[in-house]
């Protein structure tokens, strides 16, 4: 390792880069980028070098973080998207690697010294670099929460509103929310709710789904943080107030996506999620409720609750839920354990066929549900199965004519 670090030191000692690297005018810019990549690998947990080399590693990465970079210092050379620019420029990548070095070395002070210089304008941070720091904010604050509390405003500067939107957009899209971040980002999220809803987020450098990402962060903090002041609940409520119907629908669907991948929930989190559902159900917003399919498949929620909630949606006046493929798949899975509720839902679905532009479900799913109902010892379940079968036949689905088969045995439900 000493010889490799010596080679890196030689690269750093070459003349500072004042112009862009090219085949006609080669500079040391590409070598500096390779050096940054080398350090990133060297401090990676899987094969990290001994921390006794930390002083030499810090000297290398500090030089790159504090030196000129023509691809960053000239805004006309930036890409439309700030974070995309950051990950493809040497000095901004060096800032990212410096955070990794601090975690590897177990000593954040050199990193904070670098950041202090950059915040002071030596050299001035560019918007792509601010975007990189925003994406690294959780990793930086995790090193020293006291430093984070004192400096979070410098990580998300508001002096230039359009730049702040770009920086915050990168934070929301490229990071996951963490409970420990609430004290540091709650004010930024509150500001984002007001600013994003009124901003033109379609301009170059910003993503059209900025509000969607913001909604996911707001919901996470509402679900996992039991705030004594109710601030996280107020944050989500305010987001819902200012969001468009399409943005609220996206949030409802995204919550279902997360739930469908979750193995279990604490009682407190489950209660807050169900409270959110009850509130949205009361609003009668069909755009949102059409996205219930992933909720129906969320095994972390009580199966009976899921089926009763879905039955309530199907029974609700003026609610349009006309996409049934995934829902019927989920119902077929639940039929062996909750046949009564499943056949109630399926009967409602078949009754909506005349109102549905393109009704399509897997025939084997529908047959499994109806045949199980027809073979049930419960007369109410059998009658519901007969009505569902009649609805299908009445609307031309002849595959359901002989559901039980020649021997009258119900096919096994899908696994």
C-alpha positions as CSV (number, residue, x, y, z in Angstrom):
1,X,0.0,0.0,0.0
2,X,2.8,2.6,0.7
3,X,3.9,2.5,-3.0
4,X,0.4,3.0,-4.2
5,X,-0.1,6.0,-1.9
6,X,3.2,7.3,-3.1
7,X,2.0,7.1,-6.7
8,X,-1.2,8.9,-5.7
9,X,0.9,11.6,-4.0
10,X,2.8,12.1,-7.2
11,X,-0.4,12.6,-9.2
12,X,-1.6,15.2,-6.7
13,X,1.7,17.1,-6.9
14,X,1.3,17.7,-10.6
15,X,0.2,21.1,-11.8
16,X,-3.3,22.1,-10.9
17,X,-5.9,21.6,-13.6
18,X,-7.0,24.8,-15.3
19,X,-8.6,23.4,-18.4
20,X,-10.6,20.4,-19.5
21,X,-8.9,17.1,-20.2
22,X,-8.9,16.0,-23.9
23,X,-6.8,13.9,-26.2
24,X,-5.2,17.1,-27.7
25,X,-4.5,18.8,-24.4
26,X,-4.1,16.0,-21.8
27,X,-4.2,17.1,-18.1
28,X,-4.1,15.3,-14.8
29,X,-7.9,15.6,-14.4
30,X,-8.6,12.0,-15.4
31,X,-5.8,10.8,-13.1
32,X,-7.3,12.7,-10.2
33,X,-10.7,11.0,-10.9
34,X,-9.0,7.6,-10.9
35,X,-7.3,8.5,-7.7
36,X,-10.6,9.4,-6.1
37,X,-12.1,6.0,-7.2
38,X,-9.0,4.2,-5.8
39,X,-9.5,5.8,-2.4
40,X,-13.1,4.9,-2.4
41,X,-12.2,1.2,-3.0
42,X,-9.4,1.4,-0.4
43,X,-11.7,2.5,2.4
44,X,-14.6,0.2,1.5
45,X,-15.6,-2.1,4.4
46,X,-15.1,-5.3,2.4
47,X,-11.4,-4.7,1.9
48,X,-10.4,-1.6,3.8
49,X,-6.8,-0.7,4.2
50,X,-5.5,-0.2,7.8
51,X,-6.5,3.1,9.3
52,X,-2.8,3.8,10.1
53,X,-2.8,5.2,6.5
54,X,-5.5,7.8,7.3
55,X,-3.3,10.9,7.4
56,X,-2.0,10.2,3.9
57,X,-5.4,9.3,2.6
58,X,-6.8,12.6,4.1
59,X,-4.0,14.6,2.5
60,X,-4.9,13.2,-0.9
61,X,-8.7,13.6,-0.8
62,X,-8.4,17.0,0.8
63,X,-6.3,18.3,-2.1
64,X,-8.9,17.2,-4.6
65,X,-11.8,18.6,-2.6
66,X,-10.2,22.0,-2.3
67,X,-8.7,22.4,-5.8
68,X,-10.1,23.7,-9.1
69,X,-12.3,21.6,-11.3
70,X,-13.2,23.3,-14.6
71,X,-16.1,20.9,-15.2
72,X,-17.7,22.2,-12.0
73,X,-16.5,25.8,-11.8
74,X,-18.1,26.6,-15.2
75,X,-21.9,26.2,-14.9
76,X,-22.3,26.0,-18.6
77,X,-20.6,22.6,-18.4
78,X,-23.2,21.2,-16.0
79,X,-25.8,18.6,-17.0
80,X,-29.5,19.4,-16.7
81,X,-29.7,17.4,-13.5
82,X,-27.5,18.6,-10.6
83,X,-26.9,15.2,-9.0
84,X,-26.1,13.6,-12.3
85,X,-23.5,16.3,-12.8
86,X,-22.1,15.7,-9.3
87,X,-21.5,12.0,-9.7
88,X,-19.7,12.6,-13.0
89,X,-17.3,15.3,-11.8
90,X,-14.0,14.8,-9.9
91,X,-14.2,17.3,-7.1
92,X,-17.9,16.5,-6.2
93,X,-17.1,12.8,-6.2
94,X,-14.2,13.6,-3.9
95,X,-16.6,15.2,-1.4
96,X,-18.6,12.0,-1.5
97,X,-15.5,9.8,-1.0
98,X,-14.4,12.1,1.9
99,X,-17.5,11.2,3.8
100,X,-16.6,7.5,3.3
101,X,-13.0,8.2,4.5
102,X,-14.4,9.8,7.7
103,X,-16.5,6.7,8.5
104,X,-13.5,4.5,7.7
105,X,-11.1,6.5,9.8
106,X,-13.5,6.9,12.6
107,X,-12.6,10.6,12.8
108,X,-14.9,13.2,11.2
109,X,-12.8,16.3,12.0
110,X,-10.8,16.4,8.8
111,X,-14.1,16.2,6.8
112,X,-15.6,19.0,8.7
113,X,-12.5,21.1,8.1
114,X,-12.8,20.5,4.4
115,X,-16.5,21.4,4.5
116,X,-15.8,24.6,6.5
117,X,-13.4,25.7,3.8
118,X,-15.9,25.0,1.1
119,X,-18.7,26.7,2.9
120,X,-16.4,29.7,3.3
121,X,-15.9,29.8,-0.5
122,X,-12.4,28.2,-0.8
123,X,-13.4,27.3,-3.5
124,X,-17.2,28.1,-3.5
125,X,-19.5,25.2,-3.6
126,X,-21.4,24.7,-6.9
127,X,-25.0,23.6,-7.1
128,X,-24.0,20.0,-8.1
129,X,-21.7,19.9,-5.0
130,X,-24.5,21.0,-2.8
131,X,-26.7,18.3,-4.3
132,X,-24.0,15.8,-3.5
133,X,-23.8,17.0,0.1
134,X,-27.5,16.8,0.4
135,X,-27.5,13.2,-0.7
136,X,-24.7,12.5,1.8
137,X,-26.5,14.5,4.6
138,X,-27.6,11.4,6.6
139,X,-24.0,10.0,6.4
140,X,-22.5,13.3,7.4
141,X,-24.9,14.0,10.3
142,X,-24.5,10.4,11.5
143,X,-20.8,11.1,12.1
144,X,-21.6,13.9,14.6
145,X,-25.2,15.0,15.3
146,X,-24.0,18.1,17.1
147,X,-22.2,19.2,14.0
148,X,-25.3,18.4,12.0
149,X,-27.5,20.6,14.3
150,X,-25.1,23.5,13.9
151,X,-24.6,23.2,10.2
152,X,-27.8,21.8,8.6
153,X,-28.7,25.3,7.3
154,X,-25.3,25.4,5.5
155,X,-26.1,22.0,3.9
156,X,-29.5,23.4,2.6
157,X,-28.9,27.1,2.0
158,X,-32.0,29.1,1.1
159,X,-30.3,32.3,-0.2
160,X,-31.1,31.3,-3.8
161,X,-34.6,29.8,-3.8
162,X,-34.3,28.0,-7.2
163,X,-31.0,26.4,-6.1
164,X,-32.5,25.3,-2.8
165,X,-35.3,23.5,-4.7
166,X,-32.7,21.7,-6.8
167,X,-30.7,20.7,-3.7
168,X,-33.7,19.6,-1.8
169,X,-35.0,17.7,-4.8
170,X,-31.7,15.7,-4.9
171,X,-32.0,15.0,-1.2
172,X,-35.6,13.7,-1.5
173,X,-35.1,11.6,-4.6
174,X,-31.7,9.9,-3.8
175,X,-31.9,9.3,-0.1
176,X,-34.1,7.2,2.2
177,X,-35.7,8.8,5.3
178,X,-34.2,8.0,8.7
179,X,-35.8,8.6,12.0
180,X,-32.7,10.2,13.5
181,X,-32.9,12.9,10.7
182,X,-36.2,14.4,11.9
183,X,-34.6,17.2,14.0
184,X,-32.4,18.2,11.1
185,X,-34.7,18.0,8.1
186,X,-38.2,18.7,9.5
187,X,-38.0,22.4,8.9
188,X,-36.7,21.8,5.4
189,X,-39.6,19.4,4.7
190,X,-42.1,22.0,6.0
191,X,-40.6,24.6,3.7
192,X,-40.5,22.1,0.8
193,X,-44.3,21.4,1.1
194,X,-45.0,25.1,0.7
195,X,-42.4,25.8,-2.0
196,X,-42.7,22.6,-4.1
197,X,-46.4,22.9,-4.5
198,X,-46.1,26.4,-6.0
199,X,-42.8,25.9,-7.9
200,X,-42.3,25.1,-11.6
201,X,-40.6,21.8,-11.1
202,X,-40.4,21.0,-14.8
203,X,-37.4,23.3,-15.4
204,X,-34.1,21.8,-16.4
205,X,-32.2,20.2,-13.5
206,X,-35.3,19.2,-11.5
207,X,-37.4,16.1,-11.6
208,X,-41.1,16.1,-12.3
209,X,-41.7,13.7,-9.4
210,X,-40.3,16.0,-6.7
211,X,-43.7,16.3,-5.0
212,X,-44.0,12.5,-5.1
213,X,-40.7,12.0,-3.4
214,X,-41.6,14.7,-0.8
215,X,-44.9,12.8,-0.1
216,X,-43.0,9.6,0.6
217,X,-40.7,11.3,3.1
218,X,-43.6,13.1,4.9
219,X,-45.4,9.8,5.2
220,X,-42.4,7.9,6.6
221,X,-41.9,10.4,9.4
222,X,-45.7,10.4,10.1
223,X,-45.7,6.6,10.3
224,X,-42.6,6.0,12.4
225,X,-42.3,9.1,14.6
226,X,-44.7,9.5,17.5
227,X,-44.2,13.2,17.8
228,X,-45.3,14.7,21.2
229,X,-46.4,17.9,19.3
230,X,-48.0,16.1,16.4
231,X,-45.6,17.8,14.0
232,X,-45.1,14.9,11.7
233,X,-48.8,14.4,11.4
234,X,-49.3,18.1,10.6
235,X,-46.5,17.8,8.0
236,X,-48.3,15.0,6.2
237,X,-51.7,16.7,6.5
238,X,-50.3,19.9,5.0
239,X,-48.7,17.9,2.1
240,X,-52.1,16.3,1.4
241,X,-53.8,19.7,1.5
242,X,-51.5,21.2,-1.1
243,X,-51.0,18.1,-3.3
244,X,-52.9,17.6,-6.5
245,X,-55.3,14.6,-6.8
246,X,-52.7,12.8,-8.9
247,X,-50.0,13.4,-6.3
248,X,-52.2,12.2,-3.5
249,X,-53.0,9.1,-5.5
250,X,-49.3,8.4,-6.1
251,X,-48.6,8.7,-2.4
252,X,-51.5,6.3,-1.6
253,X,-50.1,3.8,-4.1
254,X,-46.5,4.3,-2.9
255,X,-47.6,3.5,0.7
256,X,-49.2,0.3,-0.6
257,X,-46.0,-0.6,-2.4
258,X,-44.0,-0.2,0.8
259,X,-46.6,-2.2,2.8
260,X,-46.6,-5.0,0.3
261,X,-42.9,-5.5,0.8
262,X,-43.0,-5.2,4.7
263,X,-42.9,-8.3,6.8
264,X,-44.3,-6.9,9.9
265,X,-45.3,-3.6,11.6
266,X,-45.3,-2.4,15.2
267,X,-48.7,-1.8,16.7
268,X,-48.1,1.9,16.8
269,X,-47.0,2.2,13.2
270,X,-49.9,0.0,12.1
271,X,-52.4,2.2,13.9
272,X,-51.1,5.4,12.2
273,X,-51.2,3.7,8.8
274,X,-54.8,2.6,9.4
275,X,-55.7,6.1,10.6
276,X,-54.3,7.5,7.3
277,X,-56.4,5.0,5.3
278,X,-59.5,6.0,7.2
279,X,-58.9,9.6,6.5
280,X,-58.4,9.0,2.8
281,X,-61.4,6.7,2.6
282,X,-63.5,9.4,4.1
283,X,-62.4,11.8,1.4
284,X,-63.9,9.6,-1.4
285,X,-61.1,10.3,-3.8
286,X,-61.3,7.6,-6.4
287,X,-57.9,8.6,-7.8
288,X,-56.3,7.4,-4.6
289,X,-58.6,4.4,-3.8
290,X,-58.0,2.9,-7.3
291,X,-54.4,2.2,-6.0
292,X,-55.6,-0.1,-3.2
293,X,-54.4,-3.3,-5.0
294,X,-51.0,-3.2,-3.3
295,X,-52.6,-2.6,0.1
296,X,-54.8,-5.7,-0.5
297,X,-51.6,-7.8,-0.9
298,X,-49.8,-6.3,2.1
299,X,-49.4,-9.3,4.5
300,X,-48.1,-7.0,7.3
301,X,-51.7,-5.8,7.7
302,X,-54.5,-8.0,9.1
303,X,-56.1,-10.0,6.3
304,X,-59.6,-9.5,7.6
305,X,-59.1,-5.7,7.8
306,X,-57.7,-5.7,4.2
307,X,-60.8,-7.6,2.9
308,X,-63.3,-5.5,4.8
309,X,-61.6,-2.3,3.6
310,X,-61.7,-3.5,0.0
311,X,-65.3,-4.5,0.4
312,X,-66.1,-1.0,1.7
313,X,-64.4,0.5,-1.3
314,X,-66.3,-1.7,-3.7
315,X,-69.6,-0.8,-1.9
316,X,-68.9,2.9,-1.7
317,X,-71.2,5.2,-3.8
318,X,-69.5,7.1,-6.6
319,X,-66.2,5.3,-6.1
320,X,-64.7,4.0,-9.4
321,X,-62.3,1.1,-9.0
322,X,-62.3,-0.6,-12.4
323,X,-58.9,-2.4,-12.5
324,X,-59.3,-5.8,-11.0
325,X,-56.5,-8.1,-12.3
326,X,-54.2,-7.8,-9.3
327,X,-57.0,-7.5,-6.8
328,X,-58.5,-10.8,-7.9
329,X,-55.1,-12.5,-7.7
330,X,-54.9,-11.2,-4.1
331,X,-58.4,-12.4,-3.3
332,X,-57.6,-15.9,-4.6
333,X,-54.7,-16.2,-2.3
334,X,-56.9,-15.2,0.7
335,X,-59.8,-17.5,-0.3
336,X,-58.6,-20.6,1.7
337,X,-58.6,-18.6,5.0
338,X,-61.2,-15.9,4.5
339,X,-63.7,-17.3,2.0
340,X,-66.7,-15.4,3.2
341,X,-65.2,-12.0,2.8
342,X,-63.4,-13.0,-0.5
343,X,-66.6,-14.1,-2.2
344,X,-68.4,-11.0,-1.0
345,X,-65.7,-8.9,-2.7
346,X,-65.7,-11.0,-5.8
347,X,-69.5,-10.8,-6.1
348,X,-69.2,-7.0,-6.0
349,X,-66.5,-7.0,-8.6
350,X,-68.5,-9.2,-11.0
351,X,-71.4,-6.8,-10.5
352,X,-69.3,-3.9,-11.8
353,X,-68.5,-5.6,-15.1
354,X,-71.0,-3.6,-17.1
355,X,-69.3,-0.4,-15.9
356,X,-65.8,-1.6,-16.7
357,X,-64.2,-0.7,-20.0
358,X,-61.8,-3.6,-20.1
359,X,-62.6,-6.3,-17.6
360,X,-59.8,-8.9,-17.4
361,X,-58.8,-11.3,-14.6
362,X,-57.1,-14.6,-14.6
363,X,-59.7,-17.3,-15.3
364,X,-58.0,-19.7,-12.9
365,X,-58.2,-17.1,-10.1
366,X,-61.9,-16.5,-10.7
367,X,-62.7,-20.2,-10.9
368,X,-60.8,-21.0,-7.7
369,X,-62.8,-18.4,-5.8
370,X,-66.2,-19.4,-7.2
371,X,-65.7,-23.1,-7.0
372,X,-64.6,-22.9,-3.4
373,X,-67.7,-20.8,-2.6
374,X,-70.0,-23.3,-4.4
375,X,-68.5,-26.2,-2.4
376,X,-68.9,-24.3,1.0
377,X,-71.1,-25.7,3.7
378,X,-72.2,-22.1,4.4
379,X,-75.4,-21.3,2.4
380,X,-74.7,-17.6,2.3
381,X,-71.2,-18.2,0.8
382,X,-72.8,-20.6,-1.8
383,X,-75.4,-18.1,-2.8
384,X,-72.8,-15.4,-3.2
385,X,-70.8,-17.8,-5.4
386,X,-73.8,-18.5,-7.5
387,X,-74.5,-14.8,-8.0
388,X,-70.9,-14.1,-9.0
389,X,-71.0,-17.0,-11.5
390,X,-74.3,-15.6,-12.9
391,X,-72.8,-12.1,-13.3
392,X,-69.9,-13.5,-15.2
393,X,-72.0,-15.7,-17.5
394,X,-74.5,-12.8,-18.1
395,X,-71.6,-10.7,-19.4
396,X,-70.3,-13.4,-21.8
397,X,-67.6,-15.1,-19.7
398,X,-68.5,-18.7,-20.8
399,X,-65.4,-20.2,-19.1
400,X,-67.3,-20.1,-15.9
401,X,-70.2,-22.2,-17.1
402,X,-68.9,-25.4,-15.5
403,X,-66.7,-24.2,-12.7
404,X,-66.8,-27.3,-10.6
405,X,-65.7,-29.6,-13.5
406,X,-67.1,-32.9,-14.5
407,X,-66.6,-34.6,-11.1
408,X,-68.0,-31.6,-9.2
409,X,-64.7,-31.1,-7.2
410,X,-63.5,-27.6,-6.6
411,X,-60.0,-26.9,-8.1
412,X,-57.3,-26.1,-5.7
413,X,-56.8,-22.4,-5.0
414,X,-53.6,-20.8,-6.5
415,X,-50.6,-20.8,-4.2
